[in-house]
Amino acid sequence: MVISSENHHRTTSVRPAEGLSFTSGGLTRLIARMEAAGLLVRHPHPDDRRAAFLEASPKGRELLERALAAHVPQITADLMEPLTPVERMILRELVSKPLTHSARGTVPEPSRPRPGPGNP
């Protein structure tokens, strides 16, 4: 579940539901389980009494940081190291194109690597 930096790291359940292709009922159950486990906190939405903002709790943020630290380097190594710099740029373009047209809105353009050794 993505908690954005907008709204002080809060989001409503609509955005993750769209991004994860969850039904509203399925996401509601997942959010309830995550809240019961102390991983996230619900805050009242200031403009819509039916909605709530979701925010990762300190426990949830710490668990996410640990998971990312453990998995991202390995995933990066498995997926990116076998590719040449040119293949990496092609892959980045191919992955970015569908994301820019997703229901989640546009994705910012990644910064281009500077030319140099290993980066033509």
Number of C-alpha atoms within 10 A of each C-alpha: 13 15 19 12 9 8 11 9 13 19 23 18 20 15 16 17 17 14 14 12 11 14 11 14 10 11 18 14 11 13 19 15 13 16 18 11 11 14 20 20 19 19 14 13 14 9 8 8 8 7 15 19 18 21 23 23 16 13 13 18 15 13 14 14 11 11 11 13 11 11 11 11 11 12 12 11 12 11 11 14 11 11 13 12 15 12 12 15 15 12 13 13 13 11 11 16 13 11 14 14 11 12 10 13 10 13 13 9 11 9 6 7 10 8 8 7 6 8 11 9
